[in-house]
Amino acid sequence: LLVLAGGAAAYLFTDIGRDTRVTIPTVRGELEADARAELELLRLKVTSVPVNDKDLPKGQVVRTEPAEGSKAEKDSSVSLYVSDGPDLDTVPGVVGQDFVDAKAALEERKFVVAREDQFSDKPAGVVIDQKPKRNSQVDEGSTVTLVVSKGPELVAVPNLKLESQQAAQGLLEDEGLELGETTLKESTRQFF
């Protein structure tokens, strides 16, 4: 580091009468402090500007103005755009809405929508859950998964003809059903 500083000092004192412009180096992806030091060694005045960036972590340089590779006068100003991380967005609540309406509302806010279908006691097509939950803070453009009702699950009702009430009740319970109100009706038919 001392060698680098010494070399820079020697350069600064021997460049009188030479070109007073410097080439802006590539500092994208560097930590702000490292990029600042590199630019200041070139006798540039550095101003940091925070920007949201989904690709670079907080604290890393996104770009410079003037752009990398361009020429700038020594002692001129350079803006160093530093990532403040991705822009966060609040997930709206769409549970209870029709899937088509919920999807449109989320896509209008630049979310990506995924769908999972599940049986429920709610009508088919209604959003019954969402991930992430309402009011969650997520990266802009994140995926929101909507769990959509397929309506109640249908089951096959067993044939109960010729069964006693007790046997019929057992067969229904095996299918997860309950025996409702029953009416006993005498049959005049004879079975042999």
Backbone hydrogen bonds, N-H to C=O, Kabsch-Sander energy under -0.5 kcal/mol:
donor,donor_aa,acceptor,acceptor_aa,energy
5,A,1,L,-2.6
6,G,2,L,-2.9
7,G,3,V,-2.6
8,A,4,L,-2.1
9,A,5,A,-2.3
10,A,6,G,-2.4
11,Y,7,G,-2.2
12,L,8,A,-2.5
13,F,9,A,-1.8
14,T,10,A,-0.9
14,T,11,Y,-0.6
15,D,11,Y,-0.7
18,R,15,D,-2.0
22,V,72,A,-3.1
24,I,70,S,-3.1
27,V,25,P,-0.7
29,G,61,V,-3.0
30,E,27,V,-2.2
32,E,59,G,-2.1
35,A,31,L,-2.4
36,R,32,E,-2.7
37,A,33,A,-2.2
38,E,34,D,-2.2
39,L,35,A,-2.4
40,E,36,R,-2.7
41,L,37,A,-1.9
42,L,38,E,-0.6
42,L,39,L,-0.7
43,R,40,E,-1.9
44,L,39,L,-1.2
45,K,76,S,-2.9
46,V,44,L,-0.6
47,T,78,V,-2.4
49,V,80,L,-2.8
51,V,82,V,-2.4
53,D,85,G,-2.1
59,G,83,S,-2.7
60,Q,57,P,-1.8
61,V,30,E,-2.8
62,V,81,Y,-3.4
63,R,81,Y,-1.1
65,E,79,S,-1.9
69,G,24,I,-3.6
70,S,67,A,-1.9
72,A,22,V,-2.4
74,K,20,T,-3.0
75,D,43,R,-4.5
76,S,73,E,-1.7
78,V,45,K,-3.1
79,S,65,E,-2.7
80,L,47,T,-3.3
80,L,78,V,-0.5
81,Y,63,R,-2.5
81,Y,79,S,-0.7
82,V,49,V,-2.4
82,V,80,L,-0.7
83,S,60,Q,-3.3
84,D,51,V,-3.0
84,D,85,G,-0.5
89,D,138,V,-3.3
91,V,136,S,-2.5
96,G,127,V,-2.9
97,Q,94,V,-1.9
99,F,125,G,-2.9
102,A,98,D,-2.7
103,K,99,F,-3.0
104,A,100,V,-2.0
105,A,101,D,-2.3
106,L,102,A,-2.1
107,E,103,K,-2.7
108,E,104,A,-2.0
109,R,105,A,-0.8
109,R,106,L,-0.6
110,K,107,E,-1.7
111,F,106,L,-2.3
112,V,142,S,-2.4
114,A,144,V,-2.2
116,E,146,L,-2.7
118,Q,148,V,-2.4
120,S,151,G,-1.7
125,G,149,S,-2.8
126,V,123,P,-1.5
127,V,97,Q,-3.0
128,I,147,V,-3.0
129,D,147,V,-1.3
131,K,145,T,-2.4
135,N,91,V,-3.4
136,S,133,K,-1.6
138,V,89,D,-2.6
138,V,136,S,-0.6
140,E,87,D,-2.4
142,S,139,D,-1.7
144,V,112,V,-3.1
145,T,131,K,-3.2
145,T,143,T,-0.5
146,L,114,A,-3.0
146,L,144,V,-0.5
147,V,129,D,-2.8
147,V,145,T,-0.5
148,V,116,E,-3.4
148,V,146,L,-0.6
149,S,126,V,-2.9
150,K,118,Q,-2.4
160,L,158,P,-0.5
163,E,160,L,-2.0
168,A,164,S,-2.9
169,Q,165,Q,-2.5
170,G,166,Q,-1.9
171,L,167,A,-2.3
172,L,168,A,-2.3
173,E,169,Q,-2.4
174,D,170,G,-1.8
175,E,171,L,-0.8
175,E,172,L,-0.9
176,G,173,E,-1.5
177,L,172,L,-2.7
180,G,178,E,-0.5
185,K,183,T,-0.5
